[in-house]
Amino acid sequence: MGYDDQLDRAIEETSDIQGEDGRFEVPDPEVRSEGHATVVENFQDIADRVDRDPDHVLQFLQGELGTSAGIDDRGRARLTGGFRTDRIAAALDDYAEAFVVCPECGLPDTRLVTEEGTTCIACDACGARSPTGE
């Protein structure tokens, strides 16, 4: 088998990276009001899905929503104030865009690393390293 035939065969057997764009979605937050607070019931599930430290996700939400918050012993986020589900969902999507999805290949196969004092997204799929702006 010649080189061109082997190359054609390898291309046919390799999965297409572009075909996997829809595989990653941040779960919809399950939100309810509790007095003067908003509780995100599935916050731990969301942090697990984006594969990030819950405290990091919560810190971002606090900044985006302009509030204080905490994580209770059941893994729920308690945000001070009243927030609509769509506003929290938008903030979580912004988090995924900034800290989860690779800006080079668009895949979520990333991890946060610190290099020379700068937080970067390291992509396990394409090998890119991009600063987060944090």
C-alpha positions, -999 to 999 in steps of 0.1 A, spaced: 0 0 0 14 34 -10 17 65 11 -13 82 -5 -35 51 1 -24 49 37 -31 87 42 -65 83 26 -73 54 49 -61 72 80 -83 102 72 -113 80 67 -108 63 100 -101 94 120 -131 111 137 -139 146 127 -133 171 155 -158 195 140 -185 169 144 -183 171 181 -193 207 186 -227 199 201 -214 174 227 -208 200 255 -235 219 273 -236 235 307 -266 220 325 -296 243 331 -295 257 366 -323 245 389 -332 277 407 -356 286 434 -361 315 457 -357 311 495 -364 343 514 -340 370 501 -317 344 485 -316 325 453 -306 288 456 -290 269 427 -300 234 436 -278 216 411 -247 238 415 -224 208 423 -236 190 392 -228 220 371 -193 224 386 -187 186 380 -200 189 344 -176 218 336 -149 200 356 -139 230 376 -135 238 413 -170 249 426 -153 278 445 -139 291 412 -173 289 394 -190 306 424 -164 334 425 -172 340 388 -209 340 394 -205 365 422 -186 389 400 -211 385 370 -242 389 391 -228 415 415 -237 396 447 -223 376 475 -227 338 476 -218 306 494 -219 269 489 -238 249 515 -231 214 528 -253 199 501 -234 215 473 -260 241 465 -251 277 458 -269 304 478 -268 338 461 -278 368 480 -308 385 462 -333 375 437 -321 363 403 -340 348 373 -330 314 360 -320 328 326 -296 354 341 -278 326 361 -278 304 330 -262 332 309 -236 338 336 -227 300 336 -225 301 298 -201 330 301 -180 310 326 -178 281 302 -168 304 274 -141 320 295 -127 291 315 -138 258 299 -141 258 261 -108 260 242 -105 292 222 -85 274 195 -105 242 188 -138 249 206 -137 217 226 -142 215 264 -114 190 270 -94 216 290 -80 222 324 -68 254 342 -31 257 348 -10 284 363 21 294 343 44 322 356 16 336 377 -10 336 348 -40 313 347 -42 296 314 -66 271 297 -46 240 286 -64 220 260 -59 183 261 -75 179 226 -53 203 205 -25 212 229 -32 249 229 -25 271 259 -44 303 262 -45 329 290 -79 334 306 -76 371 315 -80 363 351 
